[in-house]
């Protein structure tokens, strides 16, 4: 079964184009090193919660939108093998492909797929 890296972040609305450029460049690198797919979603109906929510989790501020993204790998082993290469690739360095959002509020994790229908 495939393996997924998931990400949630708050991106300034006026940086949507910058974010998409960043994501497209990152996706190319992920795929070059074995990812099957990279998906980016711009929040459209992401309500605030009382106890928890996507906006609360990333401390979304006025003028920002929550983004939800994931990268699908063939397996955890494939992801683990690729991840160091991805992070060392010059195209992923901040001076070449800066994150157009506050990386301190980025939530990410690796997930074992248990269903895919």
N, C-alpha and C positions, 0 to 999 in steps of 0.2 A: 504494500500500500504506500502511496506517496506521502511526502512530508511537507509541511507548510510552515513558512515563516510569516507571522502576522504582525501588522503595524497599525497603530492609531496615533494621530498627531493633530495638532491645531495649527492651521496655516492661515496667515493673514490673507484676507480676501484680495487685496491688491497684488498679491504674489502668486496668484493661481497659475498664470502662464509660466512663471519661474519654476513653480513646483512641478508642473507638467514636464518642462524641459529636464529638470533634475531627475524625475521619475523615468523618463524615456531613456536618458543616458544610463541610469542605474540598471534598468531592465535589460538593456543591451549587454551589459557586463554580466549580470546574473545568467542570462541565457547563454552567453559565450562559455560560461563555466558550468553549464549543465542544467540550469533551471528549465522547467517545461513551460512555465507561464508566469507572467507578472501582471497583477491586476491593481488598478488604482481607482478609488471611488471618492468623489467629492460629495460631502454631506448635503443632503437635500431635505430630509425629514428626520432630524436628530434632536429629539426633545431633551430639555433639561430634566433631571430627575430630582427626587427628594432625598434619597439615600445614596444613589449612585447613578451614573449615566456616562455615556461617551464624553459629553462636554465637561462634566465634572472630573472625569479621570485624567483628562489632558489639560485641565485648568483653562479651558477655552475662554478667551476674552472677547469683548465687543470688537467687531471687525474681523473676526477669525471664523473659519469653518473647520469642522472636524473632517479629516480624511481617514479612510479605512483602506488598507492595502494588504496584499499578500503575494507571496512568491511560492510557487509549487515546484518541488524537487522530486525526482524519481524515488528517493529514499533519504533517510536521515544520514546514512553513510555518504551518499552523494553530496548532500548539503554540507556536511562536516568537512569533506575533502575540498569543496569549492570555497567555503566561507573565508578561509585565510587568504586564498588567492584573490577573491573579490575585494577584500579589505585592503590588500597591498597594491591592487591595480592602480596605476596613476590616474585613471579616469574617475576613480572614486575618492580621490583626495580632495579635501576642502578647498584648496586653491584652484582646482579644476572644476569641481562639481559641488559647490557649496549648498548646504541644506538651507532652503529659504523659509525656515521656521525654527522655533526654539527646540533644539534637540534634547534639552533637559526635560521637556514635557512629552517626549516620544515614548510610547509604550510598545514593546515588542516581545515576541516570544516564539519559540518553536513548538509545533504541534504535530503529533502523530495523527494521521487521518484514520478515523474509525468507521466512517461511512462516506460514500461518494455515489450518489444516485443520479 
